[in-house]
Amino acid sequence: MVLPRQRNAKGSTATEIEKKIKRGNALRQGSAWRSSRGLLALLLVVLSVSVVAAWLYVISLDSDITETLVSKRELVSPQPRVYSVQCSEDYENYKRYPGCTPQKCGRAVTDSVVTREEAQVLRRLAERGLALAGSEGGASILDLHSGALSMGKQFVNIYRYFGDQVGDVFTQEDFQLYRNVRERIQAVIAETFDLDPTLMYLTKPTFFSRINSTDAKTQHDEYWHPHIDKVTYGSFDYTSLLYLSDYGSDFTGGRFIFMDQNGNRTVEPRADASLTQSVSNSEASWATDSVL
């Protein structure tokens, strides 16, 4: 990761960054990218030997939803709410890493990872980065590790495209909080699934993602499909999603769906609630409800 310097005083760099922001805005003309109603979340995926961070917003729910696992009004602390599932035999198709590859599988929800104040800081961090460009469709991403940033129907590298001007957008304090939160989530995953936290590391992709009700323009905007992280990214063994906005006030729809053979369980997002699950194959399918 290229770490930015402290914010610079306004000057020529500010003028240049404003020009590039306008260029990104031009690519988004006609879209509803700036809609204030969207689900914001930080997704951390812990792999065979790694942990991933990402932000999601979501779009599509069907009649199979049978149970609300956690409503936004419920407190789930200090211990997470956990329900176990049988680990899939599909793990045999992947390289195993002792101390990290799941021996115990399940889903967990907690609201003790960050404070609401910290969630607000992370949200502002993501909003500043995403304000530089954004997708023409409903889903925009910002990957602080690789530098990937949605711009129109493509991606640019925020560090190469904006160069030293990134120092006007992010501070060292922003990145320090980001790292601290990632370490806390890693510790929760290790404790919940009886793992050695020293054997888990960050992997790619790692991104913030914002989703609103704008029609999809590319396949990257079609975030609503049920999926299994272990199939999509073979190195993932665990996924953790930290929400940074509130269901029912910041957005409607957008509920998280744990999908199981005997029924689905939903979680109503709240800006401090973290979801964790093992992410092998058959037992770990998930999806999200439509953001409206």
SENU-745628 format. One record per residue (C-alpha): x, y, z. Coordinates in pm, 1 decimal. Layout:
BEGIN
<atom c1="X" c2="Y" c3="Z"/>
...
This chain:
BEGIN
<atom c1="0.0" c2="0.0" c3="0.0"/>
<atom c1="117.7" c2="351.5" c3="-74.5"/>
<atom c1="62.9" c2="548.1" c3="241.6"/>
<atom c1="-46.1" c2="909.9" c3="197.3"/>
<atom c1="113.4" c2="1198.9" c3="374.1"/>
<atom c1="-67.8" c2="1441.2" c3="603.8"/>
<atom c1="-319.0" c2="1675.1" c3="439.9"/>
<atom c1="-152.2" c2="1961.7" c3="259.1"/>
<atom c1="-257.6" c2="2322.3" c3="268.2"/>
<atom c1="-493.8" c2="2430.4" c3="-12.4"/>
<atom c1="-308.0" c2="2547.6" c3="-315.6"/>
<atom c1="-216.5" c2="2429.0" c3="-661.6"/>
<atom c1="-259.6" c2="2065.7" c3="-557.0"/>
<atom c1="-615.2" c2="2142.3" c3="-449.6"/>
<atom c1="-679.9" c2="2297.4" c3="-791.1"/>
<atom c1="-548.5" c2="1989.8" c3="-969.0"/>
<atom c1="-751.4" c2="1749.8" c3="-757.8"/>
<atom c1="-1064.9" c2="1955.8" c3="-821.5"/>
<atom c1="-1005.3" c2="1921.8" c3="-1196.4"/>
<atom c1="-979.9" c2="1544.9" c3="-1164.7"/>
<atom c1="-1289.3" c2="1528.9" c3="-948.4"/>
<atom c1="-1478.1" c2="1718.3" c3="-1220.5"/>
<atom c1="-1345.3" c2="1471.9" c3="-1476.4"/>
<atom c1="-1477.2" c2="1183.9" c3="-1267.1"/>
<atom c1="-1812.1" c2="1361.5" c3="-1230.2"/>
<atom c1="-1837.0" c2="1394.4" c3="-1608.4"/>
<atom c1="-1807.3" c2="1017.2" c3="-1642.2"/>
<atom c1="-2101.6" c2="978.1" c3="-1405.9"/>
<atom c1="-2345.7" c2="1217.7" c3="-1575.9"/>
<atom c1="-2697.0" c2="1083.0" c3="-1590.4"/>
<atom c1="-2642.3" c2="838.6" c3="-1303.4"/>
<atom c1="-2779.8" c2="852.5" c3="-952.4"/>
<atom c1="-2438.1" c2="782.9" c3="-801.5"/>
<atom c1="-2471.3" c2="1072.8" c3="-561.0"/>
<atom c1="-2791.4" c2="937.8" c3="-408.0"/>
<atom c1="-2765.6" c2="964.4" c3="-31.9"/>
<atom c1="-2959.7" c2="641.2" c3="17.7"/>
<atom c1="-2711.9" c2="359.1" c3="7.2"/>
<atom c1="-2578.1" c2="82.2" c3="224.7"/>
<atom c1="-2220.7" c2="128.1" c3="337.3"/>
<atom c1="-2015.7" c2="-151.1" c3="488.7"/>
<atom c1="-1661.8" c2="-277.7" c3="539.2"/>
<atom c1="-1607.1" c2="-638.3" c3="438.8"/>
<atom c1="-1308.8" c2="-824.2" c3="577.5"/>
<atom c1="-1229.0" c2="-1165.7" c3="438.4"/>
<atom c1="-984.4" c2="-1387.1" c3="619.9"/>
<atom c1="-821.7" c2="-1638.2" c3="393.2"/>
<atom c1="-647.3" c2="-1967.6" c3="417.3"/>
<atom c1="-363.5" c2="-1746.9" c3="513.1"/>
<atom c1="-529.5" c2="-1409.5" c3="485.4"/>
<atom c1="-780.1" c2="-1141.4" c3="578.1"/>
<atom c1="-964.8" c2="-919.4" c3="325.2"/>
<atom c1="-1144.3" c2="-585.7" c3="363.8"/>
<atom c1="-1428.7" c2="-463.3" c3="147.2"/>
<atom c1="-1732.2" c2="-235.1" c3="144.2"/>
<atom c1="-2070.8" c2="-347.4" c3="14.0"/>
<atom c1="-2411.9" c2="-213.6" c3="-64.2"/>
<atom c1="-2676.1" c2="-446.2" c3="-195.5"/>
<atom c1="-2984.6" c2="-506.3" c3="-413.0"/>
<atom c1="-3231.1" c2="-808.4" c3="-419.5"/>
<atom c1="-3440.4" c2="-1013.7" c3="-182.8"/>
<atom c1="-3688.0" c2="-1290.8" c3="-256.3"/>
<atom c1="-3969.2" c2="-1472.3" c3="-82.2"/>
<atom c1="-3741.9" c2="-1742.2" c3="63.0"/>
<atom c1="-3642.6" c2="-1519.5" c3="355.1"/>
<atom c1="-3780.2" c2="-1693.5" c3="660.4"/>
<atom c1="-3617.3" c2="-1546.8" c3="970.4"/>
<atom c1="-3466.2" c2="-1222.7" c3="1097.7"/>
<atom c1="-3152.1" c2="-1334.8" c3="1276.0"/>
<atom c1="-3068.5" c2="-989.4" c3="1413.3"/>
<atom c1="-3274.8" c2="-671.4" c3="1383.3"/>
<atom c1="-3110.0" c2="-329.7" c3="1383.3"/>
<atom c1="-3250.1" c2="-255.7" c3="1730.4"/>
<atom c1="-3086.9" c2="-557.7" c3="1893.6"/>
<atom c1="-2759.4" c2="-537.0" c3="2084.3"/>
<atom c1="-2521.1" c2="-827.4" c3="2022.7"/>
<atom c1="-2235.6" c2="-784.4" c3="2268.3"/>
<atom c1="-2003.1" c2="-851.0" c3="2435.9"/>
<atom c1="-2022.0" c2="-1204.7" c3="2293.8"/>
<atom c1="-2119.5" c2="-1258.3" c3="1929.2"/>
<atom c1="-2436.6" c2="-1442.9" c3="1836.2"/>
<atom c1="-2312.7" c2="-1761.6" c3="1670.6"/>
<atom c1="-2483.6" c2="-2048.4" c3="1497.4"/>
<atom c1="-2286.4" c2="-2343.0" c3="1366.5"/>
<atom c1="-2310.5" c2="-2523.3" c3="1034.8"/>
<atom c1="-2139.6" c2="-2839.1" c3="918.6"/>
<atom c1="-1817.9" c2="-2771.6" c3="732.1"/>
<atom c1="-1838.3" c2="-2857.9" c3="363.5"/>
<atom c1="-1641.5" c2="-3144.0" c3="211.4"/>
<atom c1="-1551.9" c2="-2896.2" c3="-61.6"/>
<atom c1="-1251.1" c2="-2792.7" c3="147.6"/>
<atom c1="-1083.3" c2="-3109.6" c3="25.6"/>
<atom c1="-1056.2" c2="-2944.5" c3="-315.8"/>
<atom c1="-834.8" c2="-2665.7" c3="-181.0"/>
<atom c1="-493.1" c2="-2643.3" c3="-22.5"/>
<atom c1="-524.6" c2="-2658.9" c3="355.2"/>
<atom c1="-336.1" c2="-2438.2" c3="600.5"/>
<atom c1="-311.0" c2="-2581.8" c3="953.0"/>
<atom c1="-423.8" c2="-2330.0" c3="1212.7"/>
<atom c1="-626.9" c2="-2127.2" c3="963.2"/>
<atom c1="-829.3" c2="-2356.6" c3="735.4"/>
<atom c1="-1167.8" c2="-2402.9" c3="910.8"/>
<atom c1="-1222.8" c2="-2700.1" c3="1137.4"/>
<atom c1="-1531.2" c2="-2529.8" c3="1279.3"/>
<atom c1="-1781.2" c2="-2354.3" c3="1050.0"/>
<atom c1="-2066.5" c2="-2116.4" c3="1111.0"/>
<atom c1="-2200.0" c2="-1759.3" c3="1111.8"/>
<atom c1="-2164.6" c2="-1491.5" c3="1378.5"/>
<atom c1="-2294.1" c2="-1139.3" c3="1441.0"/>
<atom c1="-2153.5" c2="-884.6" c3="1687.9"/>
<atom c1="-2167.9" c2="-509.6" c3="1749.8"/>
<atom c1="-1863.7" c2="-483.6" c3="1975.5"/>
<atom c1="-1588.9" c2="-440.3" c3="1712.8"/>
<atom c1="-1610.3" c2="-62.3" c3="1666.4"/>
<atom c1="-1790.6" c2="229.3" c3="1825.3"/>
<atom c1="-2041.2" c2="431.1" c3="1624.4"/>
<atom c1="-1790.6" c2="718.6" c3="1627.9"/>
<atom c1="-1524.4" c2="496.8" c3="1468.8"/>
<atom c1="-1778.0" c2="373.9" c3="1212.8"/>
<atom c1="-1850.3" c2="736.6" c3="1121.0"/>
<atom c1="-1478.3" c2="808.1" c3="1072.8"/>
<atom c1="-1442.0" c2="503.9" c3="846.3"/>
<atom c1="-1749.8" c2="608.5" c3="653.0"/>
<atom c1="-1612.4" c2="958.0" c3="594.8"/>
<atom c1="-1281.1" c2="805.2" c3="484.4"/>
<atom c1="-1460.6" c2="596.7" c3="221.0"/>
<atom c1="-1686.0" c2="883.3" c3="111.0"/>
<atom c1="-1387.0" c2="1112.7" c3="51.7"/>
<atom c1="-1218.5" c2="852.3" c3="-166.3"/>
<atom c1="-1531.9" c2="758.8" c3="-359.0"/>
<atom c1="-1612.2" c2="1127.8" c3="-415.1"/>
<atom c1="-1312.8" c2="1143.4" c3="-650.7"/>
<atom c1="-1490.5" c2="929.9" c3="-910.3"/>
<atom c1="-1751.3" c2="653.4" c3="-884.8"/>
<atom c1="-1928.0" c2="400.8" c3="-1103.3"/>
<atom c1="-2197.3" c2="487.4" c3="-1356.8"/>
<atom c1="-2392.1" c2="193.8" c3="-1213.4"/>
<atom c1="-2512.3" c2="127.4" c3="-860.8"/>
<atom c1="-2192.5" c2="-16.8" c3="-711.7"/>
<atom c1="-1868.9" c2="179.6" c3="-659.5"/>
<atom c1="-1553.5" c2="45.8" c3="-498.6"/>
<atom c1="-1240.2" c2="186.8" c3="-338.8"/>
<atom c1="-957.1" c2="-56.3" c3="-263.8"/>
<atom c1="-706.5" c2="109.3" c3="-30.1"/>
<atom c1="-453.8" c2="-170.3" c3="-77.7"/>
<atom c1="-438.6" c2="-203.4" c3="-457.3"/>
<atom c1="-557.7" c2="153.4" c3="-522.7"/>
<atom c1="-851.1" c2="42.1" c3="-740.9"/>
<atom c1="-1123.5" c2="307.4" c3="-768.9"/>
<atom c1="-1443.3" c2="290.7" c3="-977.0"/>
<atom c1="-1455.7" c2="558.0" c3="-1246.4"/>
<atom c1="-1739.6" c2="542.1" c3="-1497.3"/>
<atom c1="-1746.4" c2="187.7" c3="-1636.9"/>
<atom c1="-1383.7" c2="113.0" c3="-1551.2"/>
<atom c1="-1131.4" c2="132.1" c3="-1269.0"/>
<atom c1="-830.7" c2="356.0" c3="-1212.2"/>
<atom c1="-550.3" c2="333.9" c3="-959.5"/>
<atom c1="-615.4" c2="615.3" c3="-711.8"/>
<atom c1="-247.6" c2="641.8" c3="-615.1"/>
<atom c1="-125.3" c2="667.0" c3="-976.0"/>
<atom c1="-412.8" c2="876.4" c3="-1105.8"/>
<atom c1="-405.1" c2="1135.9" c3="-827.2"/>
<atom c1="-42.7" c2="1090.7" c3="-715.9"/>
<atom c1="70.2" c2="1294.5" c3="-416.9"/>
<atom c1="-266.2" c2="1468.8" c3="-414.8"/>
<atom c1="-405.5" c2="1163.6" c3="-233.4"/>
<atom c1="-246.3" c2="1325.2" c3="72.9"/>
<atom c1="-524.6" c2="1584.4" c3="53.3"/>
<atom c1="-785.3" c2="1309.5" c3="77.5"/>
<atom c1="-652.7" c2="1062.5" c3="338.1"/>
<atom c1="-438.1" c2="1107.7" c3="647.1"/>
<atom c1="-209.4" c2="875.1" c3="838.4"/>
<atom c1="-472.9" c2="872.5" c3="1113.4"/>
<atom c1="-730.2" c2="739.9" c3="865.4"/>
<atom c1="-507.9" c2="448.0" c3="774.4"/>
<atom c1="-415.9" c2="378.4" c3="1135.7"/>
<atom c1="-782.8" c2="341.3" c3="1232.7"/>
<atom c1="-839.5" c2="122.5" c3="928.9"/>
<atom c1="-553.1" c2="-107.1" c3="1034.3"/>
<atom c1="-670.4" c2="-116.8" c3="1395.5"/>
<atom c1="-1023.5" c2="-215.4" c3="1297.9"/>
<atom c1="-893.7" c2="-484.0" c3="1063.6"/>
<atom c1="-686.5" c2="-630.4" c3="1349.6"/>
<atom c1="-987.5" c2="-628.8" c3="1582.6"/>
<atom c1="-1200.8" c2="-813.1" c3="1330.3"/>
<atom c1="-922.3" c2="-1063.1" c3="1275.7"/>
<atom c1="-910.9" c2="-1124.7" c3="1652.2"/>
<atom c1="-1290.7" c2="-1180.7" c3="1665.3"/>
<atom c1="-1271.3" c2="-1431.8" c3="1379.7"/>
<atom c1="-984.1" c2="-1616.4" c3="1548.3"/>
<atom c1="-1167.5" c2="-1635.8" c3="1881.7"/>
<atom c1="-1500.4" c2="-1737.1" c3="1725.7"/>
<atom c1="-1355.9" c2="-2016.4" c3="1511.3"/>
<atom c1="-1070.6" c2="-2130.2" c3="1742.6"/>
<atom c1="-790.8" c2="-2013.3" c3="1514.5"/>
<atom c1="-437.4" c2="-1884.1" c3="1551.9"/>
<atom c1="-461.3" c2="-1509.7" c3="1462.2"/>
<atom c1="-91.2" c2="-1502.2" c3="1372.3"/>
<atom c1="-159.9" c2="-1736.7" c3="1078.3"/>
<atom c1="-416.3" c2="-1509.0" c3="910.7"/>
<atom c1="-317.4" c2="-1231.3" c3="673.6"/>
<atom c1="-479.3" c2="-974.9" c3="449.1"/>
<atom c1="-538.3" c2="-1079.2" c3="90.4"/>
<atom c1="-698.9" c2="-931.9" c3="-218.7"/>
<atom c1="-940.1" c2="-798.0" c3="-320.1"/>
<atom c1="-973.7" c2="-549.0" c3="-37.5"/>
<atom c1="-1218.7" c2="-267.7" c3="-96.7"/>
<atom c1="-1485.4" c2="-29.3" c3="24.6"/>
<atom c1="-1801.8" c2="-59.2" c3="-182.5"/>
<atom c1="-2106.0" c2="164.0" c3="-195.5"/>
<atom c1="-2429.4" c2="47.6" c3="-360.4"/>
<atom c1="-2740.8" c2="247.0" c3="-440.0"/>
<atom c1="-3051.0" c2="198.9" c3="-657.5"/>
<atom c1="-2893.4" c2="310.3" c3="-987.0"/>
<atom c1="-2938.0" c2="53.4" c3="-1266.3"/>
<atom c1="-2638.6" c2="-171.4" c3="-1330.2"/>
<atom c1="-2419.9" c2="-65.2" c3="-1622.7"/>
<atom c1="-2163.6" c2="-348.7" c3="-1607.3"/>
<atom c1="-2140.2" c2="-690.3" c3="-1442.4"/>
<atom c1="-1946.8" c2="-528.1" c3="-1158.5"/>
<atom c1="-2268.4" c2="-346.1" c3="-1063.1"/>
<atom c1="-2465.4" c2="-672.2" c3="-1031.5"/>
<atom c1="-2393.0" c2="-720.2" c3="-664.7"/>
<atom c1="-2721.7" c2="-889.1" c3="-571.4"/>
<atom c1="-2646.5" c2="-1242.5" c3="-693.1"/>
<atom c1="-2619.4" c2="-1515.6" c3="-426.2"/>
<atom c1="-2260.0" c2="-1634.0" c3="-413.3"/>
<atom c1="-1997.3" c2="-1826.9" c3="-221.9"/>
<atom c1="-1671.5" c2="-1645.3" c3="-148.3"/>
<atom c1="-1459.2" c2="-1959.7" c3="-152.6"/>
<atom c1="-1574.1" c2="-2028.1" c3="-508.9"/>
<atom c1="-1523.5" c2="-1669.2" c3="-624.5"/>
<atom c1="-1186.7" c2="-1627.0" c3="-448.8"/>
<atom c1="-1026.0" c2="-1964.5" c3="-377.3"/>
<atom c1="-801.6" c2="-1833.5" c3="-98.8"/>
<atom c1="-1087.1" c2="-1705.5" c3="121.9"/>
<atom c1="-1174.3" c2="-1907.6" c3="429.7"/>
<atom c1="-1356.4" c2="-1642.7" c3="633.5"/>
<atom c1="-1554.3" c2="-1329.7" c3="553.4"/>
<atom c1="-1639.9" c2="-1042.3" c3="785.1"/>
<atom c1="-1862.1" c2="-750.0" c3="690.8"/>
<atom c1="-1867.3" c2="-432.8" c3="902.4"/>
<atom c1="-2159.1" c2="-201.3" c3="830.2"/>
<atom c1="-2114.1" c2="175.2" c3="828.2"/>
<atom c1="-2471.8" c2="287.1" c3="764.2"/>
<atom c1="-2814.3" c2="210.7" c3="910.3"/>
<atom c1="-3098.6" c2="5.8" c3="766.9"/>
<atom c1="-3426.1" c2="199.2" c3="761.0"/>
<atom c1="-3271.3" c2="545.7" c3="793.5"/>
<atom c1="-2971.4" c2="567.6" c3="557.7"/>
<atom c1="-3126.6" c2="322.4" c3="311.4"/>
<atom c1="-3408.2" c2="71.1" c3="267.2"/>
<atom c1="-3363.0" c2="-285.2" c3="148.3"/>
<atom c1="-3000.3" c2="-393.3" c3="175.4"/>
<atom c1="-3047.6" c2="-662.8" c3="437.8"/>
<atom c1="-2773.1" c2="-925.2" c3="460.5"/>
<atom c1="-2892.7" c2="-1281.7" c3="390.6"/>
<atom c1="-2727.6" c2="-1596.4" c3="526.9"/>
<atom c1="-2855.3" c2="-1866.6" c3="288.7"/>
<atom c1="-2901.9" c2="-2225.1" c3="410.7"/>
<atom c1="-3075.6" c2="-2533.8" c3="278.0"/>
<atom c1="-3331.2" c2="-2524.7" c3="556.8"/>
<atom c1="-3409.0" c2="-2152.7" c3="526.0"/>
<atom c1="-3251.6" c2="-1810.6" c3="510.2"/>
<atom c1="-3162.8" c2="-1574.5" c3="793.8"/>
<atom c1="-3140.7" c2="-1198.7" c3="752.9"/>
<atom c1="-2948.6" c2="-931.3" c3="940.6"/>
<atom c1="-3068.7" c2="-570.5" c3="939.3"/>
<atom c1="-2752.0" c2="-358.1" c3="897.4"/>
<atom c1="-2645.0" c2="-102.2" c3="1154.8"/>
<atom c1="-2339.4" c2="124.8" c3="1154.5"/>
<atom c1="-2126.3" c2="-78.6" c3="1396.9"/>
<atom c1="-2259.2" c2="-430.5" c3="1340.4"/>
<atom c1="-2011.7" c2="-688.1" c3="1215.2"/>
<atom c1="-2099.9" c2="-1017.0" c3="1044.8"/>
<atom c1="-1854.5" c2="-1304.6" c3="1029.1"/>
<atom c1="-1882.3" c2="-1641.4" c3="860.8"/>
<atom c1="-1662.0" c2="-1919.8" c3="737.6"/>
<atom c1="-1655.9" c2="-1899.5" c3="359.9"/>
<atom c1="-1600.7" c2="-2246.5" c3="219.2"/>
<atom c1="-1841.5" c2="-2380.9" c3="-39.0"/>
<atom c1="-2179.6" c2="-2538.2" c3="19.2"/>
<atom c1="-2246.4" c2="-2413.9" c3="372.4"/>
<atom c1="-2162.1" c2="-2047.1" c3="318.4"/>
<atom c1="-2377.1" c2="-1897.4" c3="44.8"/>
<atom c1="-2494.0" c2="-1539.9" c3="102.0"/>
<atom c1="-2663.6" c2="-1253.7" c3="-74.4"/>
<atom c1="-2810.7" c2="-911.4" c3="-10.2"/>
<atom c1="-3146.3" c2="-749.1" c3="-44.6"/>
<atom c1="-3210.4" c2="-465.9" c3="-294.9"/>
<atom c1="-3112.0" c2="-115.7" c3="-187.0"/>
<atom c1="-3398.2" c2="120.1" c3="-269.2"/>
